[in-house]
Amino acid sequence: MANRIELDPSKIPCPEFAGDTYSFVRNALISDANMPDITTDALATQKLREQWQAENTALQALYQAQTQADQALAEQQAQEEEAARRAVAVEREQREAEVAKETEKKRTPLYSFHRGTGITSIPLHIHPHARKMIAARKYFTLWHLLPEASQEARERSRDTSETNRFQLVQRAKSAFLQALVPIGNYNQEYVQMFAEFYTNMDMHRELQQTNGDLVMALYHAEMRFAFYEAVERQKPFDLSVIAEDILEDCRKQIRSRAHTQALNGMSIV
């Protein structure tokens, strides 16, 4: 900024106009015909002081105006920066809200279920191709509805690592339960149900039986898959209720697998 006053004029001391440095100036004032009132050295000194004081007072007024202008500019810049910060924050919040909205739209809704009401059998697993063609009302070969195709659909849908050893389930469950709220935004009813689901399996007497871990691993995989299928139909059930009929079916499957592998000279896995 041009002609800025860098030093506060009120801090500048008045020069010693009575000293030798200003003797020439004082004599000039006394000799000046345009200043007949200045006839002595003391009057000349007083005149110099009055002139300096008038100039300094004017400079102080300019400096004060400059300071006020600087403050006003700083306040304006601060307000503009705050407005920009708020605008950025509002825009960020709007983006986050849109992302959250889109995320929520993609989530499966948390349909209500009756506590204590489970299921007694695993619903029929229809082959994906048959399901797709039936929904589209188009022709497909009926092989896709045979037990062989249904079994294939079940095997493809389930994670085989979950059906082999229950220890894997026990190791992974804590991470699953801890992620339900912060990532899945599950409500407390669902969180409690899942927690009881794993607790009830951990405490079940089946784990004390021969191949009990295999039975419970299969039961876990069957029930979780059935639960999420039920959720897609908007008819979830209480997963924490141990379905003894389904558990018995899992025992039979494991026994059958053990028998077959024993005949083939293999160990059950």
N, C-alpha and C positions, 0 to 999 in steps of 0.2 A: 504494500500500500504506500503510495507516494506521500511525502511530507509527514510521515508518522513521527509522533513525539515518543521517543524511546525511554526517556527518563522522566519520572514524576517531577514537575516543576516545583511542587511544594517541598520537595526534599533538597532543592538547590539553595545553598546559603547566599545571603546578600553579599556582594563584594565589599571589600573595605575601601569605600570611595574616599575616605579621609586620608589614606596613605599616600606615600610618594608616587606609587604607580599611576595614580589618577590626578597628580598635581597639574599636569599640562591641560587636562580636560577641565579642571576646576578654573584655572586661569583663563581658558578660552571662554567659559561661561560668564565670568566676571567682565571680560572685555567685550562681550557681545552686546551691540547697541540695541538688539531686539529683545534683550532681557534686562531692562533697567532696574528690576527689583533685586537682581543678584549683584550685590556689591561687596560681599565678603566671602571668604573661603568657606565659612560654615554654611552660608546660604547655598553656595555652589554644591557643597557636599549633600545638603538636604535635597536639592533639585535632582541630583543624580540618583539618590535613593528613591525618590518618588517616581522617577521615570522607570527605574528598574522594577519597582514594585508593581507599577501599572502593567508593564510588559509581562511580568511573571504571573500576575493575576489573570491576564488574558490567556496566557499559555496554560494555566491551571484549568480554566474553563474549557479550552480546547482538549486538554488531556482527559478531563472528566467525560466530555462528550465522546471522545475516542474510546475510553474504557467502557462506557455504557453501550456504544455500538458494538464493541468486541463481545461484551456479555450477551447482547441481544442476538448476535450472529451465532455465538456458541450455543445459546439456548435453542435457536432455530435449528441448528445442525443436530443438536441432541434430540430434539423432537422429531426431526426427519429420520434420524437413525433409529429412534424408538419405533416410529411408525413403520419403517422398513422392516425392522426386526419382528414387529407384530404381524405385518403382512406375510413375512416368510413363515412365522409360526402358524398363522391361520392356514396358509397354503399347505404346510406340512401336515397339520391336523386334518385338513380336508382330504389330502392324499391318503393318510393313514386310515381315516374313516372309510374312504372308498375301498381301500385294500381290505380292511376288516369286513366291510359289507360284502365284497366279492368272495372273500374267504368263507364267510358264513353261508352265502348262497350255495357254495360248493359242498358244504358239510351236510352229512345226513342229519336230519332233525332228530332231537332227543324226544322221541315219543314216550308217553307215560306207560307204565306197566304196573301190574298188581304184585306187590310184595308177597312172597310166599307161593306164587303160582308159577310153576315151571312147566316142563313138557315131559311127556312119557315116551315119545318116540322121535327119531330123527326124520324130518320130512324127506320125501323122495327127491333125490338129486337128479334133475333133468339135464341131459347133455346141453351145453350152451347152444349148439346148432339147432337142436329141437326147440329150445326155448325161444330162440330168435325167430324161427320160421313160424311157430305157433303165434307169436305176438304179431308177426307181419301177415298172418293168415295166408301163408304160402305152402306149397307142397314140399314135403321132405320124406325121406325113407323112414319107415317105422323102426328100423334098426336102432335109431338114436333114442328110442324109448325102452329098449330092452335092458335087462339088468347089467349086461356087459357094458353097455354105453354109460349107464348111470354110474357104475363103479369107476369107469374111466373118468367121468366128470368129477367124481369125488376125489380121486387121486390127484387130478390136475389142480383142483381147487385148494387142497390142503397142502400145507408146508410139511414135507416129509420129515424135516428135522424135529418138528413138534410131535410127530407120531412115534418116534423111535425111543426117546429117553425122557422121562419126566424131570430128570435133573436139569435139562436144558430149560424147561419151563420154569422151574424154581429159580434158576439163576436170572432169567430175563424178566420175571414178573415185577420186581421192584422198579425197574426202569419204566416198565409199562404203566404201573400205577402212578408213579411220580409225574409222568408226562400227560396224564389225563386232563388235568385242569389247565396248566400253562399252555399246552399245545392244542389239545382237543376241546378245551372249554367245556368239559363235561360238568353237569351239575352234581350236587352232593349225593343225590339218590343213586346215580349211576356209579359214582366213585365207590360208594359203600357197597353196592352190589358186586362190583368187580373184586373189591377187597375180600368180601365174604366168599366169593367164588373160589379164590385161590386158598383162602384159609381153610375152607371146608374140604378141599381136595388134599391139602397138606396134612390134615388131621384124620383123613379117612383111613379106616382099618385096611383097605385094599392094599395100601403101600406096604403092609407087613406080610403080604402073601407072595408066593412065588410068581415072578413076572408081574408083580403089582405095579411097578413103575411103568411097564409097557402098557398095561391096562389103563392106568391113569393118564398117560400121555395120549393114548388114542381117545380116551373120553374127553380130555381137554380139547383136542383138535376138533372132534365131532361137535361138541357143545358150542365152542366159539363160532364155528362156521354156521351152525344152525341159528345161533343168536343173531349174527349179522344178517343172515338171510331173512330172519323174522323182522328185523329192524327195517329192511328194505320194503317189506310188506306192510310196514307201519303197525306191526303187532309184536313188539318185543315182549319177552317173558323174563321172569326172575332167574337169571343165570346162576345165582348162588345156591338155588335149591338142587341138591344132588338127585339126579334122575336115576334111580336104582335100576329101572328097566333098561335104560340105555347103557348103564354101567355093566349090566349083565351081558348085554349084547357085545360090548367091547371085550369082556372076558372070553366069550365064545370065539370071537375073531382071533384073539391072541392064542387061545388053546388050539384053534384050527391051524393057525400059522405055525405054532410050535410043533404040532403033530406032523404037518407036511414037511417041515424042515428036518425033523428028526428022521423021517423016512428017507430023506435025501442025504442024511449024514451031515447036516449043517446045524450051526448053533443059531438060536433065535436072536435077531437084532431088531 
